[in-house]
Amino acid sequence: MLIDSHCHLDFPDFADELDDVVERAGAAGVGGMLTICTHVTRFDAVLAVAERYDNVWCSVGIHPHEAANEPEVTAEHLVRMARSPKVVGFGETGLDYYYEHSPREAQQRSFRAHIVAARQAQLPLIVHSRDADDDTMAILREEHAKGAFPGLIHCFTAGSAVAECAVELGFSISFSGIVTFKKADDLREVARFVPAEQLLVETDAPYLAPVPKRGKRNEPAFVAHTAAFLAEVRGETPDALAGATTDNFFRLFAKAAP
């Protein structure tokens, strides 16, 4: 069994065929999905998707792109929103200096609020980091020194220093379809380095469909392609990687019932 540890099932891309998308995932061996919140103002819709299916869980949080547009929430507010049994983590949050849709200061404040919530509730922090390696590492290390919290770097595309930092802090690292792309040699080197017990797989659907589905709308079923490719890169069998990443998911997202 595989788990898609990061997808966006509430997005309009899936509105007309969500039942079919979930069914296709099951047929492909994907036994669970974590659908990720990007706007707290749309959290009810995210939660509704998770509540609709036994094998779908969700998070609550604000994407760094939206840090200046969404209400500025406190850690306490996030913790209250996470009371539902279906909410198993905080995010996605973090830093994105590539697009800078929100000012860096707003992104950093939001990131720290999510970290405090993760520390208080001991639910995993789901980190988005793009073109912000130094600040991501600095904030994670600074906050970790105040008290440990679980987490992962999702859709990993950062440099090896971020991977080393994540492993050092006990974070998981999740790979998306990007690892299958032709020019992703550096990312594949990181994928070989990550300890087996800290490895996850995801789609980030509807984005980033893996080879051989690249160019199509992504969906949770396609995580099977990413997992099979990743197993080959790491010199493992697909079954072994599927078992390890599934065990890792439920150990990290301990609130999710297998």
N, C-alpha and C positions, 0 to 999 in steps of 0.2 A: 504493500500500500504506500502511496505517496500523499503528501500534504502540500497544497499550494499555500505557502505561508504569507503571501501578499498579493491580493487582487482587489479590484474595485467593482464589485457586483452591483452596487447601487447606481453606477454610471448609466446614462441613457443608452449607451451602446448595447446593453443587455436587456433593456426594458421589455421588448416584445417577445423575448424567448428565454427568459431566465430559467424556467423549469427545464427546458431542453439543454441549456448550458450546464446546469448542475447534473443532469442525467448523463450527458456526454462525458463529463469529468469522471463520474463513477465508472462508466464503461471503459475508460482509459486507465483505471486503477487508482484514481485520485479519490481518496477516502474522506478528505476534509479540506476546507478552505477557510482562510482568514480574510474577511473583507474589511478594507481599511478606510477609516474616516479621514477626510481631508479638510472638512469644514465643520466646526461645532454646530453651526446653524443648520446643517443638514444631517445631524447625527440621528435624528428620529428615523429617517429613511434608511440609514445604514443599519441601525438596530432592527428595523422591520425585516430587512433581508435575512439577517442572522436568525431571527426568531421564526422565520418561515421554514427553515431547514434544520434538521437535527445535527447535520455535520458541517454547519457553517457557524463561525464565530466572528466577532468584530472587535474593532478598537474604537477609541475616542481620541480626537486630537485635531490639530491644525497644521496643515502642510506649510512649510516655510514660504511658499509662494503667496499664501493667504495671510501671513502674520500681520500685515498692516490693514487688511480688509475685514477680517473677522473680529468679533469682540475679543478684547484682551482678557483671557481667562486666568484665574488663579489656580494653583495646584489643588486647593480645596474644592474648587468647582469641578475640576477634572475628576477628582476622586469620587465626588458625589455622582457624577454621570456614569462612573464605572461600576456602580452597584449592581447592575443587571448581571445575572449569571452568564450571559452571552458576551459580555465585554471582558476581554482577556488581556488587553494591553493598551498602552498610550502612544498615540501618534497617528499618522506619521508626522514627525517633527524633525527639526534639524536645521541645516544651513544649505542654501543654494545661491552661490555667488555667480553662477553662469548666466542665469536670466535676471536675477535681482528684481523680481516682481515686487518684493517688499524690501524696505531698507534693512541693512545688515543689523542695525541696533534692534529693530522690531523682531527680526528673526531670532536673534540671540536671547532676547527677553522671553519669547515664547518657548524656545528650546529649554531654557532653564526652568520655566514653570512646569513643563512636562517632566523634566528630570526629577524635580521635587515630588511631583505626584507619583512617579515610579518608585522613588525611595520610600514614600509614605505607605503606599499600597502594596509594595513589593510585586508589582506587575511589570512585565517587560516594556522597555522603551524601544520604540520602532524608529530608527534614525535614518533620515534621508540626508546624504551629503554629496554635494556636487561642486567641484572647484572651490572647496572650502576646507581642505585637508587640515591646515594648521590650526584654524579656529575650532574645527570639530574636535580635534585631539585635545586642544588646550581646555576646552569647556568640559569634555568628558572626564579628563584627568582631574581637573579642579573640583568638579562636583563629586567625583568618586571618592576623593579624599575626605569629603564631608560625611560620607556614608555610602556603602555599596548599594547598587541597584542593578537588576537584571536588564538585559537588552540585546539588541542586534543591530547591525548595519544592514539595511535592506538594499537590494538591487546594487550590489557592490560594484563600483567602478573606480574607486579611489586608488591611491598609490599603496605600495607595500607597507609604508610606514603606518598608514591607517589600519591596515590589517593586523600588523604587529601590536598596535595599541589596543585594538579590539580584543585580540586574543589575550593580551596581558590583563585586561580588565574583566575577563571572563565572558565577554560578549560573543554571541554567535555572528556568523557572516552568511548572508543569503545571496545566492547567485540567480540571476534571471537569464532570459534568452540571449542577452548580450554576450554571454560567455561562448556562445556558438558562432558568433559573427566572425567573418574572415580575418578582420584586422585586430582581433582581441587577444593577441599573443600575450601581452603583459598581464591581462586579466587571468588568462589560463595559468600563468606562472603563480599568481596569488592563489588560485583555486587548488593548486597542488600543495601549497604550503599550509592551508587551513587544517587544523586538527579535526579528525573525523567526528569527534563529539561536539564540535562547534559549527557544524556545517548545516545549512538549510537550502532549500530550493523554492523558487517562486516564479510567477509569471509577470506580475505587475500589470495584469490584464485590465483594460483592453490594449495596453501598449506592449511593444518589444517582443513580438512573436519570434520564437526561436527558429533557426534553420531546422527543418525544411518548410516551415510555415511563414517565414519572414515575408513581410509585406501585407499579410492578412491581419484582420482583427484578432488579437490574442484572446485566449480564454483558458480557464483552469486545466482543461484536458491536455493542453500543449505542454504543461510542466513535465510530462513524461518524456518529451524530446530533450528538454534541458537536462533532466536527470540522467538519461541514458548517455548523453554526450559528456556530462561531467564525470560519470563513472569511468568512461574511456580515458578521459584526461588524467584521472587520478589512478588509473590502473586497478580499478575495482570492478566487481560485477554489478550490473544494474540492480539486482535483488539486494545485494549488500548495501549499496548506497541508499536505496529506497528505505530499507529497514532502519538504517542509521539516522537518516534525516527525519523520518517519522518519529522515532524515539526522541530525537533531539527536540523536535517541535513540542511534544507533549511534556518533556522535562522543562523546557523554557516557559511555555505557556501552560503552566500547571493548572490554571483555572479551567482550561478546555477539557471536557470529558471525552476520552477516546471512545 
